[in-house]
Amino acid sequence: MSMKLKRRKYSLIYASRQAVPFKKDRPLQLMLMVYIIVFAVLALNPVDFRQWWYLNSISLLVVAAAAAFYKTSRLTNLSYAGIMLFLILHTLGAHYTYALCPVGEWMKGALGFSRNNYDRLVCLAFGFLISAPVMEILYHRFRLRYIEACLISVFIIVAICALNSLAEMLWAAISSSQQLFILSQAQGDIWDSQRDTAMGLLGACFNMGNGIFIKIRKNQKIHMVRVSK
């Protein structure tokens, strides 16, 4: 297949994906319904109501942004599934302020951790799951080369993790119970921010590296620019 035909094929695939209206997209409707139900259930009696809304404010902004840009910058359902899965993991952590999450307590006992590492798990999931939609936006909308989109996605994930650490520091600074907040988030780990960022980096590198490896195995050119409509 010639380069011209390949670009035409990619353009048609992208255009057809963009044309799907939300009312006909059953998988996406199901994903949204599942998230709404999980959010509503976990909003009941959280461990710390203020932290619950603080931690979930970003989740609500992500859902609002996805809805606002659905018509102009629709992602694949696989990317939406990754976003939904991360939001569910984050919402569960927010319900228990992360430090008290039962999943982390089980990991602590089963794997011999000295702290509840559910926050590390979510950071790893963030890098792995969110790097895909970020790469997709860069690849389709900004028409970057595939390998460039993958590399920049990793940088963006690391930047978001760092900004999240700064936001936590700011919240701790203005919180009425700074010591309690620091203990609940960092759990006494002075390298908490760096390790969270490292887990996000690891997840993003694994996902993007895997994508590059698969394309190379299929003899697809990772430097080729995808042509959008």
N, C-alpha and C positions, 0 to 999 in steps of 0.2 A: 504494500500500500504506500503510495507516494506521500510526501510531507503535506502537500496541499489537501489530499483527501483526508488525512489524519486530522488536520486542523478543522476541516469542515465537519467531520464526525464529532469532534470534541465540542464544537460550537453548537451543533444540533442537540447534543445531550444536555448541555448547559441550558439552552433555551427552553427545552421541554421541561426541565426541572423547575425553571423559573415560572412556567405557565400554570403549574398545578395550584388551584385555589385551595384555601384552607378548608372550606366546607366539603371538599372531596378527598381530602387527605386523611383517611381513617387512621393510619398509624400515628400521625402527629396528634390527632385529636385524642387518641387513647393515651399517648404519653402525657399530654397536658392534663387530662383528667386524673391520671395516676398521681402526678405531682401535686395537683390541687388537693386531692384526698389526703396524701401524706402530710402536706403542709398543714391542713386543717386539724388532723389528728395530733400532730406533734406541737401544735400551737396551744393545746390544752395542758394547763398546769406545768409549764416548763420550770426547770430548777431555778432559773433567775430570769424573770420577765424582761428586765431591761436589757440584759445581755442577749436574750432571744431576739428581740427586735433589732438590736444593734447588729448582730451577726447575720440576720436575715434581710437587712435592708439592701445589701448588695444582690442577694438572690432575686428580690423583687425587681430591682433595676435591670438585671439580666433578662428576666422574663419580659419586662416591658420593652426593652431594646429589641429582643427577638421578634416581638409582635410588631413593633413599629417598622422594622426593616424587612418584614417577611416578604412583601411584594417586590421590593427592589433588590434585596440581597438574600434570597432564600438559600438556606443551606440544605445539604442532603439529610435525609431522615437519620442516617447513621450518626451524623454530627449532632443533631438534635437529641438523639438517644444518649450520647455521651454527656451532653449538657444536663439532661434530666437526671441521669444517674449521679453526676457530681452534686447537683443541687439537693438530691435526696440524702446523700451522704452528709452534706454540709448541714442540712436541716436537722438530721438526727443528732449530729454533734452539737448543734446550737441548743437543742432541747435539754441536753445534759451538760451544757457549758464545756463540751469536749472532755474535760478532765474527769468527768464522772460517767462517761459513756460506757454502757455494759459491754460493747464490743471490745473496747480498749481494756476493760478489766479482765475479760476473758483472755485476751492476748497477753496481758501482764502475767496471768497465772500460768498459761499454757507455754509461753515462750520465755518466761523468766525475766521479763522486763522490769526495770526498777521504777517505772512510771507508766501512766496510761498513755500509750502511743497512738491513740486514735487520731490525734491531730496530724501525726506524721503520715498515717495511712491516707487521710484526706488530701494532704499536700501532694503525696505521690499520685493519687487519683486525679487531682487537679492538673498536674503536669501531663499525665497520660491522656486524659479525656478531653481537656480543653485545647490542647495543642492542635488537635485535628480540625476543629472548626476555625481556629485562628489561621491555620495553614490554608484551609479552603478559601477563606476570604481573600487572603493575599494572592492565592493562585488564580482564582476565578475573577475577582473584582479588580485587582490591581495588576493582573497579568504578569506576575513575576515568574521567573523560571522556577521549576519545581524544587530544586535544591536550595535556591535562595529563599523560597517561601518556607521551607522546612527549617532552615537555620534561623531566619528572623522570628519564626514562631517560638523557637526555644528561647531567644532573647526576650521576647515579649512575656513569656511565662515567668521567667526569672524576674523581670521588672515588676510584674504584678505581685509576685510573692514578696518582693522587697517593699513595695508600697503597702501591702497588707501588714507587714511587720511594723512599718512606720505608723500606720493607722492604729494598731494595737498599743504602741507606745503613747500616742496622743490620747487615746481613750484612758489609758492608765494614769496619765498626767492629770486629766480633768475629772477622773472618777472620785467619788466621795470615799471609796474604800480602795485606795491604790494597792495596798499590800495584798488584800484579798484577791483583787483582779490579777495581779502579777502572779500570785501563787496558782490561781485557777487556770491561767493560760499557759504560763511557762512551767508550772509545776516544779519550781526551784531550779530549772535548767538555765544557766546563764547563756548557753549557746542555742537557746530555743529558736530564735529567729533565723540564725544561720543554718541550722539543721532542717528547719521547715523549708527554707529556700532550696537547700541541697536536694531534698526529696522531690520538690517540684521540678527542679532541673533534671533529676534522674528520670522521672516519668516522661517528661517531654523528649529527652534525648532518646529514650527507648522507643517511643512511638514514632518519632520522626526518622530515626535511624532505621527502624523496621520498614517504614514506607519506602525509603530510598533503596534499601536492600531488595525489597520485592520488585521494584521497578527495574533495577539492574538485572535481577534474575530473569525478568520477562523481556530483557533487551529493549526496554523503553528508555528514551533519552531524558535524563533528569534535568537537562538544561533547556528543554524545549518550552517555549511560551505557549500556554493555552489561549486560544482566541475566543473571547466572549462575544456575545451578540451586540 
